[in-house]
Amino acid sequence: MEFKYLVVETDEEGIALLRLNRPEAKNALNLELIAELGDAADMLARDEKVRAVIVTGGEGDFAAGGDIKEMSGKYAPDMLVAYGADLSGFEKIERIPKPVIAAVNGYALGGGTELALVCDMIVASETAVFGMPEITLGIIPGAGGTQRLPRLIGPNRAKEFIFSGSFYDVEACREMGLVNKVVPAADLLEEAKKLARRCIRNGAVALACAKACVNEGLNTDLYSGLAYERKCFSLLFSTEDQKEGMAAFKEKRKAEFKGR
Ligand code: CAA
């Protein structure tokens, strides 16, 4: 699949790199780029060779947010129709049934922080800067910031983030629990890959179930979440990977999972 604003490559380990490539605008997320994110997410979700995904801006900025120039002249009906539909690109990333890691360098602002939030884990370089400056533009975060950020770092910290529109360095973000790991810029992609490898040595079906349980659980009450978890837990006993994982434990060897 050819993209205008994305570069997608999968290595021999099955780790796909989804790199935003609009450096002239600091990877600002215009409608076309967001739609491409959705198409790439569909492709990576379906591709059996892909075991994990790293979303990144590479050595440049992660993303400086929604495209302000594209949005500036729009009115509510345009936003409700065009942006309402196209933001599903973010949700498609969130729903890839495989580990998805954001590897963040430079600015991750507004929609950039929101894109990192639809990933399962965030590895950030020492120079990364996060923030939701939408309020300084007379708007609010519109790609999940008011919903996903409080679920991750708690409502009071999220309100400070969103109400002040301030930029936060990576140490502040680590303290808040926004980022999983801070690494030197030169090591960013390798560290993200290391984390991906630690996940994908485990079975793909169990990983997909674990992701679905955490994400569904965050959207529901405890007892519905527990019931969902119990169903997934039980269903995993119909997989070859469960038989292999437990046999390997008893035989004191390393399990060889097939994702079946
Ligand atoms: N939209 C459109 N263009 C953007 C952009 C954005 N979000 N961010 C940067 N750019 C463009 C700049 O306009 C500039 O283009 P020109 O060369 O044509 O002037 C180019 O990228 C380089 O940017 P700067 O010259 O501004 O670079 P800088 O290093 O001085 O500053 C920055 C970098 C702090 C990230 C600054 O560009 C900035 O504040 N950007 C906007 C951040 C922001 O407010 N994001 C929220 C957007 S709204 C949103 O995200 C809504 C949502 O929920 C989806």
Boltz pocket constraint, residues with backbone or C-beta under 6 A from the ligand:
constraints:
  - pocket:
      binder: B
      contacts: [[A, 23], [A, 24], [A, 25], [A, 26], [A, 28], [A, 29], [A, 64], [A, 65], [A, 66], [A, 67], [A, 68], [A, 69], [A, 70], [A, 107], [A, 109], [A, 110], [A, 111], [A, 112], [A, 114], [A, 133], [A, 134], [A, 137], [A, 140], [A, 141], [A, 142], [A, 143], [A, 145]]
      max_distance: 6.0
